[in-house]
Amino acid sequence: MNPAVFIGFVGLGLAVTLHVIFVSMTLGTGLLAAWYRWKAYRESDPWAELFARKVFKVLIVSELFSGVWGTIITVFLAGFFTAVTTLATNTLFIPIAIAIASIMIRIPTIAISWYTWGKIHPRTHSLVMWIMALSGFGVPFGFRAIFAEINHPVAVGYYLQTGHNPGFMPYSNPLFWTLYLHTAAAVISTGGFVAASLLALDKDVRGVKAGLLPGVGFLVAQLIFGPLYYFSLDWYSPLLFKAVNGEFLPLLVIKLAAVVALLALGLASYKAARAGAISSYVKWLGPLALFTVALGEILNDGARYPNLVILGDKGLSADLFANLYMDIPMPAVYVILAFLILSIVVFTMAAFYALYRRFIAEVPEV
C-alpha cells in the first residue's frame, strides 16, 4: 500500500473509532434523558428531572466531541479517498440524506431542549426531548448502510452494472439490519453504563440503578444481535470474517472477555443498587463499555486492511480509491498524522476533564 494511503487508512480508522465512541455516549444518554424527562412530567418527580438534566449534560459534552471527529472523518475521506467518496455520494445518496436530515433535526432540538428547560410546558418539553433522542438513531440508520455496502456491495453493485440509482436498495442489504440492530443496542447499553458510572461519583444510588437498567438490559440483547452480525459476515463477507477470526482473533477474544466482564459486573452492580448500595465496580463500567465499543469498531473496520471494499472472498485495495486528483506530498501527510495524534491526546484529556472532573459540580442541584 502507498505510504500516504496507508497513513490515510489508519487516520481514517482512528477518526471513525473515536467518533463511534462518542456517538455511543450521546445516543444512549439522549434516550435515557428523554425517558426520565418524560417520567418527571408524568409522575411529577423532581429527582427524575434532575437525573435527566445530569444525563443530558453528558449528551452535550459527547455530542461536541462526536461532531468534531465526524468532521475529521469527512476531511480524511475527501483528502485521501476521493474516489470512494464520489462513488458513495452517487450510489448511497438516500442513506446519506437520512443521516444528514437526522443530524439537522437532532442538533437544533438539543439546543432547544437545554435552553427551554423549565421555560415551556413540561409536556411540550418532553416531546422535544423525544424528537431529539429518536432522531439520533437516524444517523446510524444512514451511515451503517454505507458500512454494510463496503462489506457486501449490493446497491453499489447494482449501480455499477446498470448505471441506475439504487434508491432504497441499501436497506435490502442482508448485512444492514444485523449491523444496525447490533449498533442500536450497543449505544443504548453504553449510554446506560456511562450514566451509571458518572452518577456513582455523586453517590446517587437511584441514578446508578437507572443507568444500569438499560446498560445491562441492552447488553443482554447484544447476546442476540452480536452473534447475528458475526455469522452474517461469514455468509456475506467471508474475507472480513476470515480476517476477524485470523490475524484479528486476539482482539476478538479480548472483546468477548470484556463483554463477559461487563455483563457480570453490571449484574452485580445492579443487584447492589436494588439493595440501596453502590458497588465499587460501577465506576469501571462506563470505561469498560467504551473500550468494548472501540474494540468492536476496530474489528469491523481494521480487519479489512489492506482493503477498503470487500467483495465476498476478495477485496478491493484502499489504493484503488485514493485521491485521483493530486499526489499528497509525504511531508504534508506527516503533518496531518502529527496533528491527528495531538488531537487524540487533547480531546481525550478534555473529555475526561469535562465528564469526570466538572460534570457533577456544574449541574444545578435545585
C-alpha positions in Angstrom: 0.0 0.0 0.0 1.2 3.5 -0.8 2.6 5.2 2.3 0.3 8.2 2.0 -2.7 5.9 1.5 -1.6 3.8 4.5 -1.5 6.8 6.8 -4.8 8.0 5.4 -6.3 4.5 6.1 -5.0 4.4 9.6 -6.0 8.0 10.3 -9.5 7.4 8.9 -9.8 4.3 11.1 -8.8 6.2 14.2 -11.2 9.0 13.5 -14.1 6.6 12.9 -13.3 4.7 16.1 -13.2 7.9 18.2 -16.4 9.2 16.5 -18.3 6.0 17.2 -17.1 6.0 20.9 -18.6 9.5 21.4 -21.7 8.7 19.3 -22.4 5.7 21.5 -22.4 8.0 24.5 -24.5 10.8 23.0 -27.2 8.5 21.5 -27.5 6.3 24.6 -27.6 9.2 27.1 -30.0 11.1 24.9 -32.6 8.3 25.0 -32.1 7.9 28.8 -32.5 11.7 29.3 -35.7 11.8 27.2 -37.2 8.9 29.1 -36.6 10.4 32.5 -37.7 13.8 31.4 -41.0 12.2 30.4 -41.2 10.4 33.7 -40.6 13.6 35.6 -43.5 15.2 33.7 -45.9 12.2 34.1 -45.1 11.4 37.7 -44.2 14.9 39.0 -40.9 13.5 40.2 -38.2 16.2 40.9 -35.5 13.6 41.2 -36.3 12.2 37.7 -36.0 15.8 36.2 -32.6 16.4 37.9 -31.4 13.0 36.7 -32.5 13.8 33.2 -30.6 17.1 33.4 -27.4 15.4 34.6 -27.6 12.8 31.9 -28.3 15.4 29.3 -25.1 17.2 30.3 -23.2 14.0 29.3 -25.0 14.2 25.9 -24.0 17.8 25.3 -20.3 17.1 26.0 -20.2 13.9 24.0 -22.1 15.4 21.1 -19.5 18.2 20.8 -16.7 15.6 20.6 -18.5 13.3 18.2 -19.3 16.2 15.9 -15.6 17.2 15.7 -14.5 13.6 14.9 -17.2 13.4 12.3 -15.8 16.4 10.6 -12.3 14.9 10.7 -13.7 11.7 9.0 -15.1 13.9 6.2 -11.7 15.6 5.8 -9.9 12.2 5.5 -12.4 10.9 3.0 -12.3 14.0 0.9 -8.5 14.3 1.0 -7.3 10.7 0.8 -10.1 8.7 -0.7 -11.9 10.9 -3.1 -13.0 8.0 -5.4 -14.9 6.2 -2.7 -16.4 9.5 -1.5 -17.7 10.2 -5.0 -19.0 6.7 -5.5 -20.8 6.7 -2.2 -22.4 10.0 -2.8 -23.7 8.9 -6.2 -25.0 5.5 -5.2 -25.9 5.9 -1.5 -27.5 9.3 -1.6 -30.6 8.2 0.3 -28.8 6.7 3.3 -26.5 9.8 3.4 -29.6 12.1 3.1 -31.3 10.2 6.0 -28.2 10.6 8.2 -27.8 14.3 7.4 -31.6 15.0 7.9 -31.4 13.3 11.3 -28.4 15.5 12.3 -30.2 18.6 11.1 -33.1 17.7 13.4 -31.1 16.5 16.3 -28.7 19.4 16.8 -31.4 22.1 17.0 -33.5 20.0 19.3 -30.6 19.5 21.6 -30.2 23.3 21.9 -34.0 23.8 22.2 -34.2 21.1 24.9 -31.4 22.7 27.0 -32.4 26.4 26.7 -36.1 25.9 27.2 -35.8 23.6 30.2 -38.2 25.0 32.8 -39.4 27.7 30.4 -42.1 25.9 28.4 -44.8 23.4 29.4 -43.3 20.1 30.6 -45.3 18.1 28.1 -44.0 20.2 25.2 -40.5 20.0 26.5 -40.8 16.2 26.9 -42.0 16.0 23.2 -39.0 18.0 22.1 -36.7 15.7 24.1 -38.2 12.6 22.4 -37.7 14.1 19.0 -34.1 14.9 19.9 -33.5 11.3 21.2 -35.1 9.4 18.5 -33.8 11.5 15.6 -30.3 10.5 16.8 -30.9 6.9 15.7 -31.5 8.1 12.2 -27.8 8.9 12.0 -26.5 5.3 12.2 -29.6 4.2 10.2 -28.0 6.2 7.3 -24.3 5.6 7.9 -24.4 2.0 8.9 -25.9 1.3 5.4 -22.7 2.6 4.0 -20.7 0.2 6.2 -22.9 -2.7 5.1 -22.2 -1.7 1.5 -18.5 -1.7 1.7 -18.6 -5.1 3.4 -21.1 -6.5 0.9 -21.9 -4.2 -2.1 -25.5 -4.7 -3.1 -26.6 -1.2 -4.1 -23.2 -0.2 -5.4 -23.0 -3.4 -7.5 -26.4 -2.6 -9.0 -25.3 0.9 -9.8 -22.1 -0.2 -11.5 -23.9 -2.8 -13.5 -26.9 -0.8 -14.6 -26.0 2.9 -14.2 -29.3 3.4 -12.3 -29.6 5.0 -8.9 -30.3 2.1 -6.4 -32.7 4.3 -4.3 -33.6 2.4 -1.1 -31.8 -0.7 -2.2 -29.0 -0.3 0.5 -31.7 -1.3 3.0 -32.2 -4.6 1.3 -28.5 -5.4 2.1 -28.5 -8.5 4.3 -25.7 -7.1 6.4 -27.5 -3.8 7.2 -30.2 -4.9 9.6 -28.0 -7.1 11.8 -25.4 -4.3 11.9 -27.9 -1.6 12.7 -29.6 -3.6 15.5 -26.2 -4.5 16.8 -25.3 -0.8 16.8 -28.6 0.5 18.3 -28.4 -2.0 21.2 -24.8 -1.2 21.8 -25.3 2.6 22.0 -28.2 2.3 24.4 -26.3 -0.1 26.6 -23.2 2.1 26.6 -25.1 5.2 27.4 -26.6 3.5 30.4 -23.3 2.3 31.7 -21.6 5.7 31.2 -24.5 7.4 33.1 -24.3 4.9 35.9 -20.5 5.4 36.3 -20.9 9.2 36.4 -23.8 9.2 38.8 -21.8 7.0 41.1 -19.5 10.0 41.6 -22.5 11.8 43.1 -23.4 8.8 45.3 -26.8 8.7 43.6 -28.0 5.1 44.1 -31.2 5.7 42.3 -29.3 7.3 39.4 -26.9 4.4 39.2 -29.8 1.9 39.1 -31.5 4.0 36.4 -28.4 3.8 34.3 -27.7 0.2 34.9 -31.1 -1.0 33.8 -30.7 -0.1 30.1 -27.0 -0.9 30.4 -27.5 -4.4 31.4 -30.8 -4.9 29.6 -29.5 -4.0 26.2 -26.2 -5.8 26.8 -28.2 -8.9 27.1 -29.9 -8.0 23.8 -26.4 -7.8 22.4 -26.0 -11.5 23.1 -28.5 -12.0 20.3 -27.6 -9.2 17.9 -23.8 -9.6 18.2 -23.7 -13.2 17.1 -26.3 -12.5 14.3 -24.0 -9.9 12.8 -20.9 -12.1 13.3 -22.4 -15.0 11.4 -23.9 -12.8 8.8 -20.3 -11.7 7.9 -19.5 -15.4 7.4 -22.3 -15.7 4.9 -22.0 -12.4 3.0 -18.5 -11.1 3.7 -16.3 -14.1 4.2 -13.0 -12.3 3.6 -13.7 -10.0 6.5 -15.0 -12.9 8.6 -11.7 -14.8 7.9 -9.6 -11.8 9.0 -11.6 -11.3 12.2 -11.0 -15.0 13.1 -7.4 -15.0 11.8 -5.0 -12.2 12.5 -7.5 -10.2 14.5 -8.6 -13.2 16.6 -6.7 -11.9 19.8 -8.8 -8.7 19.6 -12.0 -10.7 19.2 -11.1 -12.8 22.3 -10.4 -9.6 24.3 -13.7 -8.1 23.2 -15.6 -11.2 24.2 -13.9 -11.2 27.5 -14.8 -7.5 28.0 -18.4 -8.3 27.2 -18.5 -11.1 29.8 -16.9 -8.9 32.4 -19.3 -6.1 31.6 -22.3 -8.4 32.0 -21.0 -10.0 35.2 -20.0 -6.7 36.9 -23.2 -5.0 35.6 -25.4 -7.6 37.1 -23.6 -7.5 40.4 -23.8 -3.7 40.4 -27.5 -3.7 39.6 -28.2 -6.1 42.4 -26.3 -3.9 44.8 -28.2 -0.8 43.6 -31.5 -2.5 44.2 -30.4 -3.2 47.7 -29.5 0.5 48.2 -25.8 0.4 47.7 -23.3 1.5 45.1 -20.9 -1.3 44.1 -17.2 -0.4 43.7 -17.4 -1.9 40.2 -19.8 0.8 38.9 -17.1 3.4 38.2 -15.4 1.0 35.8 -18.5 0.0 33.8 -18.6 3.2 31.6 -14.9 3.0 30.6 -15.2 -0.8 30.0 -18.3 -0.3 27.8 -16.5 2.4 25.8 -13.4 0.1 25.5 -15.7 -2.7 24.2 -17.2 -0.3 21.6 -13.7 0.7 20.4 -12.7 -2.9 20.0 -15.8 -3.7 18.0 -15.2 -0.8 15.6 -11.6 -1.8 15.2 -12.6 -5.3 14.3 -15.3 -4.1 11.9 -13.0 -1.6 10.1 -9.4 -2.6 10.8 -9.9 -6.2 9.8 -10.5 -5.2 6.2 -6.9 -4.0 5.8 -5.5 -3.5 3.2 -8.9 -3.4 1.5 -11.4 -0.7 1.6 -14.2 -2.7 0.0 -15.0 -6.4 0.4 -16.4 -8.5 -2.4 -17.2 -11.9 -0.9 -13.8 -13.7 -0.5 -12.0 -10.9 -2.4 -11.2 -7.3 -1.6 -10.5 -4.0 -3.3 -7.4 -2.3 -2.0 -7.6 1.1 -0.5 -5.1 2.2 -3.2 -7.8 1.9 -5.8 -9.9 4.6 -4.0 -7.1 7.0 -3.3 -7.1 10.7 -4.3 -7.1 10.7 -8.1 -6.6 14.5 -8.5 -3.3 15.0 -6.8 -0.4 13.2 -5.1 -0.3 14.3 -1.5 3.3 15.0 -0.5 4.6 12.9 2.3 5.7 16.0 4.5 2.0 17.1 4.4 0.9 13.6 5.3 3.3 13.5 8.3 1.9 16.9 9.5 -1.6 15.5 9.2 -0.6 12.4 11.2 1.1 14.5 13.9 -2.0 16.7 14.1 -4.2 13.7 14.5 -2.2 12.2 17.3 -2.1 15.6 19.1 -5.8 15.9 18.6 -6.4 12.5 20.1 -4.4 13.3 23.2 -6.0 16.8 23.7 -9.6 15.5 23.1 -9.1 12.5 25.4 -7.9 14.8 28.2 -10.6 17.3 27.6 -13.3 14.7 27.6 -12.1 13.2 30.9 -12.0 16.7 32.4 -15.4 17.6 31.2 -17.1 14.4 32.2 -15.3 13.2 35.3 -13.9 16.4 36.9 -16.6 19.0 36.3 -19.7 17.0 35.3 -21.4 16.8 38.7 -20.3 20.2 40.0 -21.8 22.2 37.1 -25.3 20.6 37.3 -27.7 22.7 39.5 -29.0 20.8 42.5 -32.3 22.6 42.7 
